[in-house]
Amino acid sequence: MMAKKRFSAIFSLVCAVCLAMAARLFMVQVWSPPDGKDAFAPSETTQNGPRGSIYDRNGEVLAMSRKMTGIFVDAKLAQDAGGSAVLYEKIKSFAPVGRDELERMIATKRRYIPLDVEFSADEVHKIRAMKIPGIGLEERVRRVYPEGDLAREILGVCGRHAKTGAELTFDSQLSGRAVLVRRQRDGAGRSIPEDVYFEELAKGSDVYLTIDKNIQYIAERAASEAMDASGSERVVIIVQNPADGEILAAATREKKPSSRIAPIAEVFEPGSTFKIFTYALAISEGVIKEDELIFCENGSYKIYDKYIGDHEKKGMLTVRESFAFSSNIACAKISQRLGLDKIKVSVRNFGFGTPSGINLPGEEKGLMPPKWDPFTTATVSFGQGIGVTPIQIVNAYSAIANGGWLLEPRVVKKIVSENPRRQVTETQRKVVRRVADDNTVENLKEMLGDVVSYGTGKYSAVAGYTIGGKTGTAQKIDSATGRYSKKYYVSSFCGIMPLDEPRLTVFVMVDSPVKGDYWGSTVAAPVFARVAGATAAYMRIPPSPASIRLVSTK
């Protein structure tokens, strides 16, 4: 009996050894590559790590890469299994491809034709269980935007063939590093990396924008509401922190969306929002006094053979009143005291005619007059005959808000890299130049406050806060005639809040409103009030102290 058991044990052991040898021979002879190399030996390939993420200033994810499972068509297998008609009936419930398109795919007999669709884990399980000949599953990495279209103009896109916005500007930082990866094959022939952490080691840097997603939402919602209410072609809103130049929100709504970033690329005539820079130069040069009287010619002023007009016919106004009531004639007369050369220098000093330096693609520098003469100098002084961008206007107003310092506007707060060790690169406040001294700044703030207190900007007021700002209403050039249109205007308002201790500069532009009127005072100023008020509540900005009265009570 013992001999029989011993024989059985030896026989079982011999059989096991034989089976193992047979399995090894099968693997070597059947699965080995044609050149006889061991298919299970480690292989080395260069592979890029995953792309970094984009966050808002508070660490909320705005863009990220996510692994998904997609499908592809093996045209040859599909043809052998019955052709496009059979395959279409099996995949029509989950694949976004038409019958004719699928037929063209099958006719190519290509072994790999990816379809532009991804599936959840449950869907993948169902598709795999169907075992459809000619359909394969593959892992993909897709760029996703958890907040949907929020701030998409700034974020841009990261597609297979093109990138825009921040995705383009910071592509070199966001892109994963190329690393050498050693791979093994398991018993099923599947490739697996020896270092399972290679993706973490090769991951691209993360970019933190200065944008606050909540303020961005406030601005985008206000832009949508303004466009619906006015029937305009486009609405642009920018919210900036004047102290450090950081852009907290940049929103655009337009009837004909484009790939450009309108807050930095839309060139327009600013109209009366530009007058503050003429008054800034006049105050610093000492050519005006706030209580002196200027005759506003009862609404019509002739320079050579051309006329400058005012919306409201006024006679004698003080300097401050002429600004509050937005007199073109008064501004033109002040520019004549300054002269052509000083106006040209001042315009560029405040950052016009040159890119602001914001780190986004596609910024325009604006347009300067092709020639300067006395009449051009007069019209430029009140914002006609010059082209600017929204970012230039808001940034120049921020220079008044922060004490006279023109800063480079910033859209990136920091860049964080985990490799080879955690490194945080923070952007810093960058001063371009001093554009106004303390005395000039205080006078300008008082004048901006007058506009809201009793002038054209009354509808920009926010309860509990001192506000300073300026309205603008500019005729657009009619492309058909090359002359100023009597139908289409750009309405704008740029304001500072609170005026006593500025925390926000907000610019609003409404392009070509057709419902109701078109004045900056009634179209753009109320939008400023909604955005500034909601942002102040979100940021918990304290109300202005009642004891501080920078604005006139006239």
C-alpha positions in Angstrom: 0.0 0.0 0.0 2.9 2.4 0.9 4.7 1.6 -2.4 1.5 2.4 -4.3 1.1 5.8 -2.6 4.8 6.6 -3.2 4.4 5.7 -6.9 1.4 8.0 -7.2 3.3 10.9 -5.6 6.3 10.5 -7.9 4.0 10.2 -10.9 2.2 13.4 -10.0 5.4 15.2 -9.5 6.8 14.1 -12.9 3.5 15.1 -14.6 3.7 18.6 -13.0 7.3 19.0 -14.2 6.3 17.9 -17.7 3.3 20.3 -17.8 5.5 23.2 -16.7 8.1 22.4 -19.4 5.3 22.1 -22.0 3.9 25.5 -20.9 7.3 27.1 -21.1 7.9 25.6 -24.6 4.5 26.9 -25.7 5.3 30.4 -24.5 8.7 30.5 -26.1 7.8 28.9 -29.4 4.3 30.5 -29.9 4.5 33.8 -28.1 8.1 34.7 -28.6 8.9 37.3 -31.3 10.1 36.1 -34.7 13.7 36.9 -34.0 13.7 34.5 -31.0 14.1 37.1 -28.3 12.3 36.5 -25.0 8.9 38.3 -25.2 8.8 38.5 -21.5 12.1 40.4 -21.1 11.8 44.0 -19.9 11.4 46.6 -22.7 12.3 50.3 -22.5 10.2 53.0 -24.0 10.1 56.8 -23.7 6.7 58.0 -22.4 5.3 61.4 -21.5 3.8 61.9 -18.1 0.2 63.3 -17.7 -0.5 67.0 -18.2 -0.7 69.2 -15.1 -3.9 70.8 -13.9 -5.1 74.4 -13.9 -6.7 75.8 -10.7 -8.3 79.1 -9.7 -6.6 81.2 -7.0 -8.3 79.2 -4.2 -7.3 75.7 -5.5 -10.5 74.9 -7.3 -9.9 72.7 -10.4 -10.7 74.4 -13.7 -8.9 72.0 -16.1 -7.5 68.5 -15.6 -6.6 65.3 -17.4 -8.7 62.3 -16.8 -8.2 58.7 -17.9 -11.2 57.3 -19.9 -12.0 54.3 -22.0 -12.8 54.8 -25.7 -13.5 52.5 -28.6 -11.9 52.0 -32.0 -12.9 50.1 -35.1 -10.9 47.3 -36.7 -12.2 47.6 -40.2 -10.7 44.2 -41.4 -12.3 42.2 -38.6 -15.6 44.0 -39.0 -15.6 43.2 -42.7 -14.9 39.6 -42.0 -17.7 39.5 -39.4 -20.5 40.8 -41.8 -19.5 44.3 -42.8 -20.8 47.7 -41.9 -24.5 46.9 -41.9 -24.1 44.2 -39.2 -21.7 46.3 -37.2 -23.9 49.4 -37.4 -26.9 47.6 -35.8 -24.7 46.4 -33.0 -23.1 49.7 -32.1 -25.7 52.4 -33.1 -27.0 52.6 -29.5 -23.7 53.8 -28.0 -21.4 55.0 -30.9 -21.7 58.4 -32.5 -21.2 57.3 -36.1 -23.7 57.2 -39.0 -24.3 54.2 -41.3 -22.6 55.9 -44.3 -19.6 57.0 -42.3 -19.2 53.5 -40.9 -19.4 52.0 -44.3 -16.5 54.3 -45.5 -14.5 53.3 -42.5 -14.9 49.6 -43.2 -14.0 50.0 -46.8 -10.5 51.3 -45.8 -9.7 47.9 -44.1 -7.6 49.8 -41.6 -6.9 48.0 -38.3 -7.3 51.0 -36.1 -9.9 53.8 -36.5 -10.6 55.6 -33.2 -14.1 56.9 -32.5 -14.5 60.2 -30.7 -16.4 58.9 -27.6 -15.6 57.8 -24.1 -17.5 55.6 -21.6 -18.0 55.1 -17.9 -16.9 51.9 -16.1 -20.4 50.5 -16.2 -20.7 51.2 -19.9 -17.4 49.7 -20.7 -18.4 46.5 -18.9 -21.6 46.2 -21.0 -19.7 46.9 -24.3 -17.0 44.3 -23.4 -19.7 41.7 -22.6 -21.2 42.2 -26.1 -18.0 40.9 -27.7 -18.6 42.7 -31.0 -16.1 41.7 -33.7 -14.3 44.7 -35.1 -14.7 46.8 -32.0 -11.9 47.3 -29.5 -11.5 49.2 -26.2 -8.6 51.4 -25.3 -7.5 53.7 -22.5 -7.3 57.4 -23.3 -6.4 60.6 -21.5 -8.9 63.4 -22.1 -8.7 67.1 -21.0 -11.8 67.9 -19.0 -13.1 71.2 -17.5 -15.1 70.4 -14.3 -16.7 73.9 -14.3 -18.0 73.5 -17.8 -17.7 76.7 -19.8 -16.7 78.9 -16.8 -13.6 80.9 -17.7 -13.1 78.9 -20.9 -12.0 82.0 -22.8 -9.1 82.4 -20.4 -8.4 78.7 -20.0 -8.5 78.0 -23.7 -8.6 74.5 -25.1 -6.1 71.6 -25.3 -6.9 69.7 -28.4 -5.0 67.2 -30.5 -4.1 69.7 -33.1 -4.3 73.1 -31.4 -4.1 74.9 -28.1 -5.4 78.3 -27.0 -5.5 80.5 -23.9 -3.7 79.5 -20.8 -3.4 76.0 -22.1 -1.2 77.4 -24.9 0.7 80.0 -22.8 1.8 77.5 -20.2 2.0 74.5 -22.4 5.7 73.9 -21.5 5.0 73.9 -17.8 1.7 71.9 -18.0 3.1 69.2 -20.3 4.3 66.0 -18.7 8.0 65.2 -18.8 9.4 62.5 -21.1 10.8 59.6 -19.1 12.3 56.2 -19.8 9.9 53.5 -18.7 10.9 49.8 -18.3 8.0 47.5 -18.9 7.3 43.8 -18.3 4.6 41.5 -19.7 2.4 39.5 -17.5 1.2 36.0 -18.3 -1.6 37.3 -20.5 0.9 39.4 -22.5 -0.2 42.7 -21.1 2.4 45.4 -20.7 2.9 46.8 -17.2 5.5 49.4 -16.0 8.1 48.3 -13.5 7.7 51.6 -11.7 4.0 52.1 -11.1 4.7 55.6 -9.9 6.2 56.9 -13.2 3.1 59.0 -14.0 3.4 60.8 -10.7 7.1 61.3 -11.3 6.7 62.6 -14.8 3.5 64.7 -14.3 3.5 68.3 -15.6 3.4 71.3 -13.3 0.1 72.7 -12.0 -0.8 76.3 -12.8 -2.8 78.4 -10.4 -4.6 81.4 -12.0 -5.4 84.7 -10.3 -9.0 84.1 -11.4 -11.5 83.5 -8.6 -14.2 81.1 -10.0 -16.9 82.7 -7.9 -16.2 86.2 -9.1 -15.8 84.8 -12.6 -19.3 83.4 -12.3 -20.6 86.8 -11.1 -19.1 88.5 -14.1 -20.2 85.9 -16.7 -23.8 85.9 -15.4 -23.9 89.8 -15.5 -22.5 89.7 -19.0 -25.1 87.3 -20.2 -27.9 89.3 -18.6 -26.6 92.6 -20.1 -26.4 91.1 -23.5 -29.9 89.8 -23.3 -31.2 93.1 -22.0 -29.4 95.3 -24.5 -29.4 93.0 -27.6 -25.8 93.9 -28.0 -23.2 92.1 -30.1 -20.7 91.7 -27.2 -20.3 92.3 -23.5 -16.9 92.3 -21.8 -16.3 92.6 -18.0 -13.0 92.6 -16.2 -12.5 92.7 -12.4 -8.9 93.5 -11.2 -7.3 94.0 -7.9 -5.6 97.4 -8.3 -3.1 96.8 -5.5 -1.2 94.0 -7.2 -2.6 93.9 -10.8 -4.2 90.4 -10.4 -7.1 89.7 -12.7 -10.0 88.3 -10.6 -12.4 87.8 -13.5 -12.5 88.3 -17.2 -15.8 87.5 -18.9 -17.1 87.8 -22.4 -20.5 87.1 -23.9 -20.9 87.6 -27.7 -23.3 86.6 -30.4 -20.5 85.3 -32.7 -18.0 83.5 -30.4 -14.4 83.4 -31.6 -11.2 81.9 -30.4 -9.7 85.2 -29.4 -9.7 86.5 -25.9 -11.8 89.7 -26.2 -10.7 91.3 -22.9 -7.1 91.6 -24.3 -7.9 91.5 -28.1 -10.9 93.7 -28.6 -9.8 97.1 -29.9 -12.4 99.9 -29.6 -12.7 103.7 -29.2 -13.1 104.3 -25.5 -15.0 107.5 -25.5 -15.3 109.5 -22.3 -13.7 106.8 -20.0 -10.5 108.1 -21.6 -11.0 111.7 -20.3 -9.5 110.9 -16.9 -6.1 110.6 -18.4 -6.3 114.0 -20.0 -7.3 115.5 -16.7 -4.5 113.6 -15.0 -1.9 115.3 -17.2 -3.6 118.7 -16.8 -3.5 118.5 -13.0 0.1 117.3 -12.9 1.1 120.0 -15.3 -0.8 122.6 -13.3 -2.7 124.0 -16.3 -6.1 123.7 -14.6 -7.6 124.4 -11.2 -10.6 122.4 -10.0 -12.8 125.5 -9.3 -11.9 127.5 -12.4 -14.6 128.0 -15.0 -14.6 126.7 -18.5 -17.0 127.9 -21.2 -18.6 124.8 -22.8 -19.8 126.8 -25.8 -23.5 125.8 -25.3 -22.8 122.4 -26.9 -20.9 123.2 -30.1 -17.2 124.1 -30.5 -15.4 124.7 -33.8 -11.7 123.8 -34.4 -10.7 125.0 -37.8 -13.4 123.7 -40.1 -14.7 120.9 -37.8 -17.0 120.8 -34.9 -16.9 119.1 -31.5 -20.3 118.6 -29.8 -21.6 117.8 -26.3 -24.7 115.6 -25.5 -25.9 118.2 -23.0 -25.6 121.9 -24.0 -23.7 123.6 -21.2 -22.4 127.1 -20.6 -20.0 127.9 -17.8 -18.8 124.9 -15.8 -16.1 124.4 -13.2 -13.3 121.9 -14.1 -14.8 119.3 -11.8 -18.3 119.9 -13.1 -17.1 119.6 -16.7 -15.7 116.2 -15.9 -18.8 115.0 -14.0 -21.1 116.0 -16.8 -18.6 114.6 -19.4 -18.1 117.7 -21.6 -16.1 116.9 -24.7 -15.7 120.6 -25.4 -14.1 121.3 -22.0 -11.8 118.3 -22.4 -10.8 119.6 -25.9 -10.0 123.0 -24.5 -7.9 121.5 -21.7 -6.0 119.5 -24.3 -5.2 122.7 -26.2 -3.5 124.1 -23.1 -1.3 120.9 -22.9 -0.3 120.6 -26.6 0.1 117.7 -28.9 3.5 116.5 -27.7 2.5 116.2 -24.1 -0.8 114.4 -24.9 1.1 111.8 -27.0 3.6 111.1 -24.2 0.8 110.9 -21.6 -1.2 108.5 -23.6 1.7 106.1 -23.9 2.7 106.7 -20.3 -0.7 105.3 -19.1 0.0 102.1 -21.1 -1.9 102.8 -24.4 -0.4 101.9 -27.8 1.6 99.0 -26.3 0.7 95.5 -24.9 0.0 95.5 -21.2 2.2 92.4 -20.7 -0.5 90.1 -19.5 0.6 86.5 -19.9 -2.0 85.3 -22.4 -1.8 84.8 -26.2 -3.3 87.2 -28.7 -3.1 90.5 -26.9 -3.5 93.6 -29.2 -1.6 96.8 -28.5 -4.3 99.1 -29.7 -4.3 101.8 -32.4 -2.7 105.3 -32.3 -3.8 108.0 -34.7 -2.0 107.7 -38.1 -1.2 111.5 -37.9 -1.5 114.0 -35.1 -2.8 117.5 -35.6 -4.6 120.0 -33.3 -8.0 118.5 -34.1 -6.8 114.9 -33.6 -5.2 115.9 -30.3 -8.6 117.4 -29.2 -10.6 114.3 -30.1 -8.1 111.9 -28.6 -8.3 113.8 -25.3 -11.9 112.6 -25.0 -11.4 109.1 -26.4 -12.2 109.5 -30.1 -9.7 108.6 -32.8 -7.7 106.2 -30.6 -8.1 102.4 -30.2 -7.6 100.7 -26.8 -8.3 97.3 -25.3 -10.4 96.5 -22.2 -7.3 95.3 -20.3 -5.5 98.6 -21.0 -8.4 100.7 -19.7 -9.0 98.7 -16.5 -5.2 98.6 -15.8 -4.8 102.3 -16.3 -7.8 103.0 -13.9 -6.1 100.6 -11.4 -3.0 102.9 -11.5 -5.2 105.7 -10.3 -6.8 103.5 -7.6 -3.4 102.3 -6.2 -1.8 105.6 -5.8 -0.4 106.3 -9.3 1.5 103.0 -10.1 1.0 101.4 -13.5 1.4 97.6 -12.9 1.7 94.7 -15.3 -1.7 92.9 -15.1 -1.3 89.3 -13.9 -3.4 86.2 -14.6 -1.1 83.6 -13.0 -0.6 83.4 -9.2 1.8 80.5 -9.0 3.1 77.4 -10.7 3.7 74.2 -8.7 6.0 71.4 -9.8 6.3 68.2 -7.8 9.3 67.0 -9.7 12.1 66.4 -9.0 10.9 67.9 -5.7 8.1 70.2 -4.9 8.8 73.7 -6.2 6.5 76.7 -6.0 7.1 79.6 -8.3 5.0 82.6 -7.3 4.5 85.6 -9.6 5.3 89.0 -8.1 3.7 92.4 -8.4 5.5 94.2 -11.2 5.6 98.0 -11.5 5.9 99.4 -15.0 6.2 103.1 -14.0 4.8 105.9 -11.9 2.1 107.7 -13.8 0.7 110.2 -11.2 1.9 111.7 -8.0 -0.2 111.7 -4.7 -1.7 115.1 -5.2 -2.9 114.2 -8.8 -4.3 110.9 -7.6 -6.3 112.4 -4.8 -7.8 115.0 -7.2 -8.6 112.4 -9.8 -10.4 110.2 -7.2 -12.5 113.2 -6.1 -13.5 113.9 -9.7 -14.4 110.2 -10.3 -16.5 110.4 -7.1 -18.3 113.4 -8.5 -19.3 111.4 -11.6 -21.2 108.9 -9.4 -22.5 111.5 -6.9 -24.2 113.9 -9.2 -22.8 113.3 -12.8 -23.3 110.7 -15.5 -22.4 107.7 -13.4 -25.3 107.8 -10.9 -26.5 104.3 -11.8 -23.1 102.8 -10.8 -23.7 103.5 -7.1 -23.5 100.6 -4.7 -25.2 101.1 -1.3 -22.8 101.4 1.6 -19.7 102.1 -0.6 -18.0 105.2 -2.0 -17.7 104.6 -5.8 -15.6 106.5 -8.3 -15.8 106.0 -12.1 -16.4 107.3 -15.5 -19.0 106.6 -18.2 -18.2 106.3 -21.9 -20.3 106.4 -25.0 -18.4 106.1 -28.3 -19.7 106.0 -31.9 -18.5 103.0 -33.9 -17.1 103.2 -37.4 -19.5 102.1 -40.0 -17.5 99.6 -42.1 -19.6 100.3 -45.2 -19.1 104.1 -45.2 -15.9 104.5 -43.2 -17.6 107.2 -41.1 -19.0 107.2 -37.6 -22.3 105.4 -37.3 -25.4 107.1 -36.0 -26.8 103.7 -35.0 -24.1 101.7 -33.3 -22.2 102.7 -30.2 -19.9 101.2 -27.6 -21.2 101.9 -24.0 -18.8 101.5 -21.2 -18.0 102.2 -17.5 -14.9 101.8 -15.5 -15.0 102.2 -11.8 -13.1 101.9 -8.5 -14.5 100.5 -5.3 -14.4 101.5 -2.5 -13.0 104.8 -3.4 -11.5 105.5 0.0 -9.6 102.2 0.2 -9.7 100.6 -3.3 -10.1 96.9 -3.5 -11.6 96.5 -7.0 -11.4 98.0 -10.4 -14.2 96.9 -12.6 -14.6 97.6 -16.4 -17.8 97.0 -18.3 -18.1 97.3 -22.1 -21.4 96.8 -24.0 -20.8 96.7 -27.7 -23.7 97.9 -30.0 -26.7 97.8 -27.8 -29.9 98.0 -29.8 -32.7 97.6 -27.2 -33.5 100.9 -25.4 -30.8 103.6 -25.4 -27.0 103.3 -25.8 -25.6 105.6 -23.2 -22.8 104.3 -20.9 -24.6 105.9 -18.0 -27.8 103.8 -18.4 -26.4 100.6 -20.2 -23.0 99.9 -18.7 -23.0 101.7 -15.3 -25.8 99.5 -13.8 -23.9 96.4 -14.9 -20.9 97.7 -12.9 -23.1 98.2 -9.9 -24.3 94.5 -10.0 -20.8 93.1 -10.5 -19.1 95.3 -7.9 -21.9 94.9 -5.4 -22.0 91.1 -5.6 -18.2 90.8 -5.6 -17.9 93.0 -2.5 -20.4 90.9 -0.7 -18.6 87.7 -1.7 -15.2 89.1 -0.7 -16.7 90.6 2.5 -15.3 94.1 1.8 -16.3 96.3 4.7 -18.6 99.2 3.8 -17.0 102.6 3.5 -16.7 104.5 6.8 -19.3 107.3 7.0 -16.7 109.7 8.3 -14.6 109.5 5.1 -16.0 111.6 2.3 -13.8 111.7 -0.7 -16.7 112.4 -3.1 -18.5 115.7 -3.5 -22.0 116.1 -2.1 -23.1 118.6 -4.7 
